[in-house]
Amino acid sequence: MTNRFLIRTFVLYLPINAYIFIRGWQAMPSILIYKLIFTVIFLCLASLFFVAMMGRNKFPLCFLKIIYAIGTTWMAFTVYFFLFFLVIDIIGLFNRWIHFLPEIIHLHFRQIEVYGSTMAITVLLIFGYHKFTHPSVNIFNIKINKKAGERKKLRVIEISDIHLGLLIDKKRFSKYVDKINVLKPDIILIAGDLIDNSTRSLNAEHIEVEINRMQAPLGIYMCLGNHDYRGGINECSAFLKKTKINLLIDNAVCIDNSFWIIGRKDKSLGLRKSVKNLTAECDQSEPIFLLDHQPFHLEEAGEAGIDFQLSGHTHNGQIFPGNLIVNKIYEVGHGYKRKKNLHVYVSSGLGIWGPLFRIGTESEIAVFDIQFD
């Protein structure tokens, strides 16, 4: 799965970086040594992500973390260089016909394009890093029209897409745990992608210690996401066994004789039980929560009697304009929606995949104060 992902990424990445390289080359002074230095630096930056991914099981972790951070940061620069250059080149094209730009700008167009974009993107990413490192706590009041035994209310925390690994490490995750514990949840639900691409750094840092610091009287329950499988399901399962997380894979469990939680196998694996088959295991007179990492086909959950579906996966696009694309792909790309008796929440994720930036989106902890009737 990881190799296919790398090939697809490379096919998209190569022409975009070629376009950026050409614009950078045109902006450089006509001095050979400068152009050679630029070429070497550019090739290093553009290749570091792939070098890190291919060496993720071989390189020393401290070295791997550095090159992965630089490589993924360059990926964010790549997105915005492409967008900035595209817009500026369109302006330049119109200027050839209409000649509305001052002559000084026309003479130094490429230098202004490249150097100006570099400064603007740097400022933008500094803001994006600040946004990522200050996750939001979003609180919702939900009413479910079913009795839950003797329980009248429930505080649920949903987290998803943490992507524990090289960049979301033990130190960073510890801060997340502190934020979660302050909120005093009754139960914690993880909607997939707890792990990024490998359990190697998790085992080395003993991140299970921080996971086991999370406090919820009714427990922690999780479904798997597509990234959890990338490092190998056996490795993922072995790591989770060291934690107090209850892993649900196409099965249901009754909590406190009051309500049900179903954890669904991730869509990326293909064959899995239908939601209707899964709810057949439950007492449908009691509230039923569904953890399904990818928020596709929400109508299936509604028709099967699910009361509350919690998903993630989308990251809400993570960086603009990804959020615009996500909202075209999914019925709910991020946030809350009610469809008759079905409540749906798609988290934008607490962590990130790749570059440590949030632009036009937010990292979040979703809190649901639920009343049963």
N, C-alpha and C positions, 0 to 999 in steps of 0.2 A: 504493500500500500504506500509506504514512504517513497519507494523508488518511482512509482507512477506519479506521485505528487511532485517530486523533484523534476521529473521530465516535463510535466505540464507547466510548472513554474518557470523552468528554463526557456521553454518555447515562447512564453509570453514575455519573459524578462529580457531576452537577447535583443529583439528589435527595438524595444524601448530604450535600453541602455546604449544601443548603437546610435539612435537619434540624439540622445543626450551627449554622447561622446563627440559627435560631429559638431554640435553647437559649441561645446567647450573648446574643441580644437580651433574652431573659427575665431573664438574670442581671444585665444592666446597670442602673445606677441610673436612676430615672425622670427623667432630665435630658436634654433633647433634644440638646444639643451632644455629650454623651457617646455617645449612641446614633448620632449622625451620624458621629462619628469612628470608632466601632466598625464601622459599615457600610462606610465608605470603605476602612479597613484590610483588612477581611474580603474585600471584592470584589477588591482588589489581590492579596492572597495567593492567592485561589482562581483567579485568571485568569492568573497569571504563567507557569505551565507552558505553557499554550496560546499565550500571546504569544511565548514563547521558541521553541516548535516552529514557529510560523508565520513567525517572523523569522529562522530558523536560517541562511538563506542571505543575509540582508540586514544584520542588526545587526552592529556592531563586536564582535569576539570577546570582548573584555574585558567589555563590557556584557552580552552574551549569556550568558557564563559566570555572572555574578552573578544574573541573573534566573532562569536555569535552576536554579541551586543553591537559591535561595529557593523557587521554584515546586515543585521535587521534594521539598524538605523539608516543605513544606505538605502534599503528598500523603501523606507518612508520618503527619503529625499528623492528617490526615483519617481515615485508617484507624483510628487508636487513639481519636480523639474519638468516632467512630461506635460502636466497641465499648464504650468506657467509658460513654457516654451510654445506650446500649441496656441495658446491665446495670443501671445506676443507675435508669433509668426503670422497669424491671421491679420493682426494689425499691420505688420510690416508689408504683407501682400497688398492690403488695401492702400497703403501709403504709396506703393509703386504706381498705382493708378491715379490717386487723388492728390498726392503730395501735401498732406496736411501736417506732417511732423516737421519741426524745425530742422534746418540743415545739419546742425551739430549732432542731433540725435540720429539722423540718417547716416552720418559719417561713422558714428561709433555704435551702431545699432546692436551688433553682436556682443560687444563688451557690456553695454548697458543691460542687455537681455540676460546674460549669464551672471554677471556680478550682482546686479540688482535682484535677480531671482534667488541667488544664493543667500543674500542677506535676509530677504523676506522669508524664505523657507526656514532659515535658522531661527528667527524670532518665532515663527509659527510653531515649530517643533518644541521650543522651550516652553511655550504655553501649553502645548499638548502633553508634555511630560508632567507639568504641574497638574494638569487635569487628571491624568492617569493616577498620580500618586495621592490624590485626594478623592477617594470613592464616595459616592453619594449614598445616603440611607433613605430609601423611598418606602414610605409607610402607607398601607392601604387598609381600609375597613371593608370587609367582605361579609355578606350574609348568605349562608347556605340553608335552604329551606328543608332541612332534614334534622331529625334528632340524632345525637351522637352519644347514646347511653345517658349517663348522668352529667356529661360534659356540656357546658353551655357556651364556652368560648375556648379559643386556641390561638396561640401566637406562633406562627410559622415563619421561619426565615428560609428564603430560597437563595442559594448561591449557585453559580454555574460558571463554566469556562474559566476556571482559575489558572489552568495550564502550569501547574507546578513543574519546575524544571530548572533550566540554567538561569533564567532571568527572574522568574517568580520563585525565589529561593526561600530558605528557612527564615531568614531575617525579615524579608518582606511579608511572608505569609503570617509570621507571628503578629504583625501589626493588624492584619485582617482578623485574626482570632480574637485579639483584644477588643476590636470594634464589635464583633459578633456577640461576645460574652456580655458586654455592657447592655445589649438589647434584651437579654434574658428571654430567649426563645423557649417555647415548650418542646419544639421539635425543629430539626434542621434538615432541609431537603436539598440535595445536590443534583442538579439537572445535567450532569455529564461534563466531560472534559476537565476532570480534576487534574489529570496528568497531561503533560504536553506530548513529547515524542519518545521519552525514555524514562525508566525508573532509576537510571544509574545515579544521577545527582541526588535523587530523593533518598536513596539508600545510604549514600555517602554522608549526607547531612543529617540523616535520621529525622526527616520531616514528619514521620509518624508521631513523634513526640509532640509537635505543635498541633497536629490534627487531633490528638487525644486530649488536648487542653480545651477543645470546644465543649461547651456545657449546654446540654439540653436534656431535661428529665425523661422525655419520651424517646430519645435517641436520635441518631443521624442515619438517614437513608439516602441511597444514591442509585441512579441509573448510569450506565456507561454512555460516553459520547464517542464520536469517531476518533478523536485523538487518543483516548484511553487505549484503543486497540493498536495504535501504531507501534508502540514499543513491545507489543506482544501481549496477548490476553493472559498467558501464564505468569509473566512478570508482573503485570498489573494486579492480578488476583493475589499473588504472593505478597505484594506490598500492602494491599488493602487488608489482608489478614492480620497485619501488625497494628491495625488501627481499630477503633470501635465503630467504624462505618459498616452499616448493614447494606450489602450490595444486592440489588434486585435486578434480575435479568429475566424478563418475561414471566414474572410471578407476582403474586399479591400477598400482602401481610395485613393482619388486623392489629390495630394499635389500641391498647388500653380498653378493649371491648367496646370501642366507641366509633372508630372510623377505619377506612382502608387506604393503603398506599400500594399502588401498582408501579413497578419499574419495568419499562419496556426496553427490549434489545434495540440497539441503534439501527436506524434505517440503512446506514451504509453497509451493513452485513447482509442485506437482502432478506432471506426467509426469516420470518418471525411470526409470533402469534398475533392474531387480530385483536383489537381492543375489545371487541365483543366476547371473544373467547376468554380474555383475561378477566373481564367483569363477571363472567359466569362463576368465577371462584369466590366472588364477594357476596355479602348480603347487601343487595341494592337498596334496601330501606335505610341504610346507613351511608354517611358521606364517603365518597370515593375520590381520592386524589391520584392523578396520573403523572408520573415522571416520564417524559418522552423528549429526548435531547433535541431532536429537530422538529420544528413546529409545522409539519406538513399535514394536510388532510384533517383539519380540525373537526370537520363534520362527523368523522368516524367516532371521535370521543363523545360528541354530543348524542349521537344515535345510540351509543353503547351504555349511556347512563352515567358517564363521568361527570362529577360536579366541578372539579377544578383541575385543569391541566397546567403543569409548570414545565416550561421548556427553556432552552438557551440557544446555543450554536451560532446565532447570527452575529453576535457582538454589536448589533445595530450598525454593522459596517465598519466599526472601530474608528476609521478616519474618513472624513469627508473626501469625496462624495460617495463613499461606500454605503452610507445610510440611505441615500436616495435609491441605490441599486437594490439593497435589501428589501426596502418597502415595495418594490415592484415584483420581487420574487415571492414573498410570503404574504399570506393574508394578514398576519400580524408579524411584522419584522421586529418590533420591540414594543413592550408595554402591555397594558391591560385591555381586554375586550370581553364582553359578555355576549354569548350566543344562546338565547333562550335560557335554559337552566345551567348551561356550561359557562364557567368562568375560566378565562385563559390569561396566563401571564407569560410573556417571553422576555427573559432577562437579557440585558446587554452584556452581562458577564462581569465578574469581579476582577478577573485578570485580563490578560490579552494574549493573542498569538503574535509572535514576532516582535515588531518595534514597540517600544514602551511609550506610546503616545495615544491620546484620545483627542480627536479633533472633530467637533460637531457631535460627539457622543459622550457617554460617561461610563465609568466603572461603577457598579452598584451592588449594594446589598438590599434585597427586596424583603420587606417585612409585611406580613399579612395578619391583621387582627381579625379573626374569624368568629362570627357568632352563628350558633346553630339554633334552629327553630323547628 
